[in-house]
Amino acid sequence: MRAADLRTALARPWQHGHAVDLRGVVVTEPLDLRGLDLGGFDLRGSRFDAEVLAGGARFMGLSWFGGCRFGAELDLTGALFVNDARFEDCHVEGSLSLSHAEFRG
């Protein structure tokens, strides 16, 4: 999946009870989500070969990353997770930053 298409899918306005099913996507390009408001999504089992930058992003709905593989940097510096955030069985090969991230769900 192209990074721009994934960004568009994730940046849809949050609706209670709705999550975009994006399980198993493969993204080979850098993904820049910095400062965005993101709706609910399910990315379980997805693979990100390039950096994922989400510093300052606001994850408004479900944020499911279970079983994801991050092949490069994963930057969640200052991110806000308002609802259920799941990262079980994730593998990050690059650097991971959770500095000043806030989890409320």
C-alpha positions in Angstrom: 0.0 0.0 0.0 1.3 3.5 -0.8 2.1 5.6 2.2 -0.1 8.5 0.9 -3.1 6.1 0.6 -2.6 4.8 4.1 -2.2 8.3 5.5 -5.6 9.3 3.9 -7.3 6.2 5.3 -6.0 6.8 8.8 -6.8 10.5 8.8 -10.5 10.0 8.3 -12.5 11.7 11.1 -13.1 9.6 14.2 -16.5 8.0 14.5 -17.5 6.1 17.7 -17.6 2.4 17.1 -15.9 2.6 13.6 -12.4 1.4 12.8 -10.9 1.0 9.3 -9.7 -2.5 8.6 -6.2 -2.3 7.3 -4.9 -5.7 8.6 -1.9 -7.1 6.9 -0.9 -4.1 4.8 2.7 -3.7 3.6 4.1 -0.2 3.4 7.6 0.2 1.9 7.7 4.0 1.9 8.2 6.4 4.8 4.9 7.2 6.6 4.5 10.7 8.0 1.6 11.1 10.4 3.1 13.9 12.5 0.5 16.2 14.1 -2.5 14.5 12.5 -5.8 13.6 14.1 -6.4 9.9 13.3 -9.6 7.9 13.4 -9.9 4.3 14.5 -8.0 1.6 12.7 -6.9 -2.0 12.8 -3.4 -2.5 11.4 -2.7 -5.9 13.0 -0.1 -8.0 11.2 1.1 -5.1 9.0 4.6 -4.5 7.9 6.4 -1.1 7.7 9.7 -1.3 5.9 10.6 2.4 6.2 10.3 4.9 9.1 6.9 5.7 10.7 6.9 9.3 12.1 3.8 10.0 14.2 5.2 12.6 16.7 2.4 14.8 18.1 -0.3 12.7 16.3 -3.6 12.3 18.2 -5.0 8.7 17.9 -8.7 9.3 18.6 -10.1 5.8 18.0 -8.9 2.2 18.3 -5.2 2.0 17.5 -4.4 -1.6 16.9 -0.8 -2.5 15.9 -0.7 -6.1 17.2 1.9 -8.2 15.4 3.2 -5.3 13.3 6.8 -5.3 12.1 8.5 -1.9 11.9 11.7 -2.2 9.9 13.0 1.3 10.7 12.4 4.1 13.1 9.0 4.3 14.9 8.6 7.8 16.4 5.6 8.3 18.7 7.1 11.3 20.5 4.3 13.3 22.1 1.6 11.2 20.6 -1.8 11.0 22.3 -3.7 7.7 22.4 -7.3 8.6 23.5 -8.8 5.1 23.2 -7.6 1.5 23.1 -4.0 1.2 21.9 -2.6 -2.3 21.3 1.0 -3.1 20.5 1.2 -6.8 21.5 3.8 -8.9 19.6 5.2 -5.9 17.7 8.7 -5.9 16.5 10.7 -2.7 16.0 14.0 -3.1 14.2 14.9 0.6 14.3 14.7 3.1 17.1 11.5 3.5 19.1 10.6 6.8 20.8 7.6 7.0 23.2 9.0 10.1 24.9 6.1 12.3 26.2 3.5 10.0 24.6 0.2 9.7 26.6 -2.0 6.7 26.8 -5.6 7.3 28.1 -7.5 4.3 26.8 
